[in-house]
Every structure is written in structure tokens, then in C-alpha cells.
Amino acid sequence: MTVDEIYQSEIKSLSQHERLLLMELLARDLAHDAPSSLKPRSNIFELRGLGKEIWKDINVEDYIKESREDRDIAR
């Protein structure tokens, strides 16, 4: 049986919700079997706090004020 035949006979008649669930299952299956070069290497949440030492001694109010002044001069 071809993929098109399977779609026509089994999948097309499913509700939209069921087809979305099927897509989710397929995506998970494909992600699980994907070569490691295609899998995400890290989680974006691991970047939280990265570079915070750069801002350690900077006064937020002064930084904003200077940034606005620089923007106004550039106009």
C-alpha cells in the first residue's frame, strides 16, 4: 500500500484534531530517529543569565539616560 493510499483510505477521514495528533506523533517519531546533527544541541533556557557579569556594575537608570541621549544626538 502506498503512502497516498494510506492517506486516502485511513487518514483523510480523521477529524482535524485526530490528524493534528497524528502529526505530533510523527514529528516526535522523526525527531527521535533524527541524526544527532539535526537534533537541538541545547535548550534555549540554558542561556538564562549568560553575560550577566557584563551588567554587574552598570546603573540601569544611567544606562537608559545615556542611550536616549545618544539616540537623540543621532537624529
Steps between C-alpha positions, in 0.01 A plus 500: 500500500640845410510800728238673286272198526543494878419870515191467284362191673599558863614851579288733290184391679641585845389818673730799495587437864591137431714599201683755714564233762631272228733776377628547854570128532679496166707805590607345831585176326706679236677714760586190700651330195668813359878499467670683785602779259130593467413481868520817708826512689372707787194645654451877462421524870858396573604848382323670789739726689773470239706819494346643815846594628522759221212694658614451860631853567271690262231727637183431302366856525830649377522250217149581377563874527824475300337277243219752447748785475701309238183433304397865511846614381485255207177660371 
